[in-house]
């Protein structure tokens, strides 16, 4: 659903009910919506990384007197940030898991042992255990450009993660060069 | 003939396989066949991948649904995140022929097609709406004398709201009723509908802040003196179980509340042992709970 943040009149109800805002004072959803509305997000952004703090609990949206699809707005702001090369390092790793295993949380040694103890197959019947299915997923991720979205961020992640993350630091997104 | 395929997701089969085992056992007891969904991927996770790139999110989600459509099945999810992704992606594509065409242009390259002729279900609303409380009560051989903190989880409620379900009109009680059907008591506690803290990619990005939310929730549950937490989502399960130990070590707390997925609670009430349901495999000890059930 496209967001409708232009309907926001800045009452602040969203921030007042936000459980993340209660814990992290830097996460101010009302302020981020206004910045997005006015288009004042820029390279010196204060929205990233904080826009990624939202747990998408929808409490703000449920309490908005204007019926703003606030979480959809957050997702749009995030998507724009990601496409400008501002994906968080921790999220890049999750994205790479999807590319490598077809799963954000792939199976591991402890998982396999537990499965066997329960009388389940060592590997679940999911994509991770099948090269053919993994090929399908990687083909789709290539067709949608997701592989390039990730690759732009961290060309050498597997070779030398530390070096890459330093070079392609948060404030100097490589994506800017290709934009 | 089966009408449902079991969508496993990531966390249940790979971190808490007891939830997979419990789902298969309880459905077998209910005489409902579940097809395996061979080759299913990450749903993909709503908070993370949906906010990276919507086309990628829709495309992978529609592949998972298409796998189920090939079996002429509805999809059964055991995770709120998977439910949110698959239900909302499926409904979006059903309503938007242009988007559906875009997604199918990609899917056809790998021999699949999203038709949009099946639905996505969550185990909790499925048990409540299609099986019913009375039938579940009939299947209980070992009523549980437990005080339970029910945790619905945000992404069980949201897709139902989007769908206009009457389950979420006014006072929400369907999950509590399912818990009570096992003989257990669903205990009210402060801010019951509060998020566990994990969703939206926040656990990955800022673990410490998410644990503060979890701590608030654990505090309210402990105040209500419950025997266990019962959830409907392996990711909430992870945050309450593994996260509980992180909360204890980081914030110098001493919480010890066992965590069960509803299918595990139902399995106990149907007479399966805690071992068969993987209940002893949690990070936070379940020993006292298991002892209480045996006594």
Interface residues (C-beta under 8 A of the other chain):
Chain A: X1 X19 X20 X23 X24 X49 X52 X53 X54 X55 X56 X57 X58 X59 X74 X75 X78 X79 X82 X83 X87 X88 X90 X91 X94 X95 X98 X102 X103 X104 X105 X106 X107 X108 X111 X114 X115 X117 X118 X119 X120 X124 X125 X126 X127 X130 X132 X133 X136 X137 X139 X140 X141 X143 X144 X145 X146 X149
Chain B: X8 X10 X11 X13 X14 X15 X17 X18 X20 X21 X36 X37 X38 X39 X40 X41 X42 X44 X45 X46 X47 X48 X49 X50 X51 X52 X53 X54 X55 X56 X59 X60 X63 X92 X106 X107 X109 X110 X112 X154 X155 X157 X158 X194 X195 X197 X198 X199 X200 X201 X202 X204 X205 X206 X209 X210 X212 X213 X216 X276 X278 X281
